């Protein structure tokens, strides 16, 4: 882990949401995408959510919603879900 990497924090509810993804292949892809956020918290294709200080990245039909704290150098995954119901 390079010194420039961010620390990854995942809310317990997001861990449950990740475990609930039915296909193992998709679950692994989402987990890999989350790991990549430690090295690049604002990757190409991420979007800032308008209502909050949060971002989201896409991985197939799933969305990963997270917050970045540059001072503490942390990325906190808040929510993981299918695109049809992640914003509810």
Residue, then its C-alpha position, 0 to 999 in steps of 0.5 A: x500500500x503506497x503512502x498516498x493511498x486512502x484508508x477504506x472504511x465500509x459501513x456495516x450496512x454496505x457490507x450486507x448490501x455487498x453480500x446480498x448481490x446474487x451473482x458471485x462474479x458481480x459481487x467480486x467486480x464490485x469488491x474490486x471496484x471498492x478496493x480501487x477507490x483507496x488508490x484513486x478516490x475520484x476515478x474517471x467516471x465517478x459523479x458527485x451527488x448533488x444533495x450531499x458531499x458524496x460520490x458514486x461510481x458504477x460497476x455494471x448495474x450496481x452503484x457504489x455511493x461513498x464519501x471522501x475525506x481528504x484531510x483524514x485520507x479516508x474513503x467511506x463506502x456508504x451504500x451499495x445497490x442496484x441502480x434501480x433502488x440505490x438512491x431511494 
